[in-house]
Amino acid sequence: MRYTTLWGSTTDEGDDFRKPGFSKERRLEPQITVGLLSDAHGFPLAVGAFEGNMAETRTMLPMIRNFQDAYGVEDVTVVVLDRPRHEQLITEIREAGSRIRLISDGDIAGALMTCKTGSGIDLLVGVGGSPEAVISACALKCVGGAMQCKLWPRNSEEAARCRELGMDLNAVLSIDDLVTSDNVFFAATGVTDGEMLKGVRYEGDRIYSYSIVMRSKSGTIRYVDAIHSLKKLDLISSIDYGPRFE
């Protein structure tokens, strides 16, 4: 399931519903926020309208809840990083009637699982690191996914630093804001076993690794199962690859 938000503005003074709000074009006219819920192929499933000053991120759960109520859908599964900061978010997701899968780490893999057929994952929601957000955006762009996020400073010092750099803390960033290019490469190798990739495995003098390589421009997704010779790697590299077996 993919989620996006569209914006439209009016030219009059507005009312209790049409209000000035965040606009990427920095327009000051009253506007409304329109939420569009679509499936993995971009087919529209539901449309909703919200107050013009409502943040895009606050419209996601109401859209899901309304869609579930209207069509009796009960199997929406949301992945959330298991952290104390997400306690309220977890409560709201459960109140919306959605299932939750908590993960201890691996939010990039969690984001990518939302676009993998058969994963059973529909959404990833929560607060994470900025590098992970950009890397997730690269991966999702390769598979036709979508995401939205906002800057989330951990303290007043970080907030002040963001403002010094000219960053808008209220701006809702789309996947194209995080990754402007349409020719993006993404590669990952499993270290430990996960739902996306198996981890590195040692057998005698061989090392087995499992990787994924993707490109957004071509849409190509490659899975690479590699076998490495520990003895030969020792001859050409100064890196210590692991235990030796005589």
Residue pairs with C-beta under 8 A, 6 or more apart in sequence:
1 37
1 38
1 39
1 40
1 45
1 76
1 114
1 122
1 123
2 38
2 39
2 40
2 42
2 145
2 146
3 35
3 36
3 37
3 38
3 60
3 63
3 123
3 146
3 148
4 36
4 38
4 146
4 148
4 174
5 33
5 34
5 35
5 36
5 56
5 59
5 148
5 172
6 34
6 35
6 36
7 23
7 24
7 31
7 33
7 34
8 31
8 32
8 34
9 23
9 27
9 29
9 30
9 31
10 18
10 29
10 30
10 31
10 32
11 29
12 18
12 30
13 30
14 20
14 29
14 30
14 52
15 30
16 51
17 32
17 49
17 51
17 52
18 30
18 31
18 32
18 52
19 30
19 31
19 51
19 52
19 53
20 28
20 29
20 30
20 31
20 52
20 53
21 31
21 33
21 51
21 52
21 53
21 54
22 53
22 55
22 56
22 170
22 171
22 172
23 31
24 171
30 52
31 52
32 49
32 50
32 51
32 52
33 49
33 50
33 51
33 52
33 54
33 56
33 59
34 47
34 48
34 49
34 50
35 47
35 48
35 49
35 50
35 56
35 59
35 60
35 62
35 63
36 44
36 46
36 47
37 44
37 45
37 46
37 47
37 48
37 63
37 64
37 67
38 44
38 45
39 45
40 115
40 117
40 144
42 144
45 67
46 63
46 66
46 67
46 70
48 59
48 62
48 63
48 66
50 58
50 59
50 62
55 150
55 170
55 172
56 148
56 172
57 148
57 149
57 150
57 172
60 123
60 125
61 92
61 93
61 96
64 76
64 96
64 98
64 123
65 96
65 97
67 73
68 74
68 76
68 96
68 97
68 98
74 97
75 99
76 97
76 98
76 99
76 122
76 123
77 98
77 99
77 100
77 101
77 120
77 121
77 122
77 123
78 93
78 98
78 99
78 100
78 101
78 122
78 123
78 124
78 125
79 100
79 101
79 102
79 103
79 110
79 113
79 114
79 121
79 123
79 124
79 125
80 86
80 89
80 90
80 93
80 100
80 101
80 102
80 103
80 124
80 125
80 126
81 102
81 103
81 104
81 105
81 107
81 110
81 126
81 127
81 128
82 102
82 103
82 104
83 126
83 127
85 127
86 126
86 127
89 125
89 126
90 100
90 102
93 100
93 125
94 100
101 121
103 110
106 194
106 196
107 124
107 126
107 128
107 132
107 136
108 132
108 135
108 136
108 139
108 188
109 188
109 194
109 195
109 196
109 197
110 121
110 124
111 124
111 136
111 139
111 140
111 145
111 147
112 136
112 139
112 140
112 143
112 145
112 196
113 119
113 121
113 124
113 195
113 196
114 121
114 122
114 123
114 124
114 140
114 145
115 140
115 143
115 144
115 145
116 143
116 196
119 195
124 136
127 152
130 151
133 147
133 149
133 178
134 178
134 179
135 186
136 147
137 147
137 175
137 178
137 179
138 179
138 184
138 185
138 186
138 216
139 145
139 186
139 188
139 214
140 146
140 147
140 175
141 175
141 179
141 182
141 184
141 216
142 184
142 185
142 186
142 214
142 215
142 216
142 219
142 221
143 214
143 219
143 221
144 219
145 175
146 174
146 175
147 174
147 175
147 178
148 172
148 173
148 174
148 175
149 172
149 173
149 178
150 169
150 170
150 171
150 172
150 173
151 162
151 167
151 168
151 169
151 171
151 173
153 159
153 161
153 162
153 169
159 169
162 169
163 169
181 216
182 216
182 217
183 215
183 216
183 217
184 215
184 216
184 217
185 213
185 214
185 215
185 216
186 212
186 213
186 214
186 215
186 216
187 211
187 212
187 213
187 214
188 196
188 197
188 211
188 212
189 197
189 200
189 209
189 210
189 211
190 196
190 197
190 198
190 199
190 200
190 209
190 210
190 211
191 199
191 200
192 199
192 200
193 199
196 212
197 210
197 211
197 212
198 210
199 210
200 207
200 208
200 209
201 207
201 208
201 209
202 208
202 242
202 243
204 245
205 229
205 230
205 231
205 244
205 245
206 227
206 228
206 229
206 230
207 227
207 228
207 230
207 233
207 241
207 242
208 225
208 226
208 227
208 228
209 224
209 225
209 226
209 228
210 223
210 224
210 225
210 226
211 223
211 224
211 226
212 221
212 222
212 223
212 224
213 221
213 222
213 224
214 220
214 221
214 222
228 241
230 241
230 242
230 244
230 245
233 239
233 241
234 241
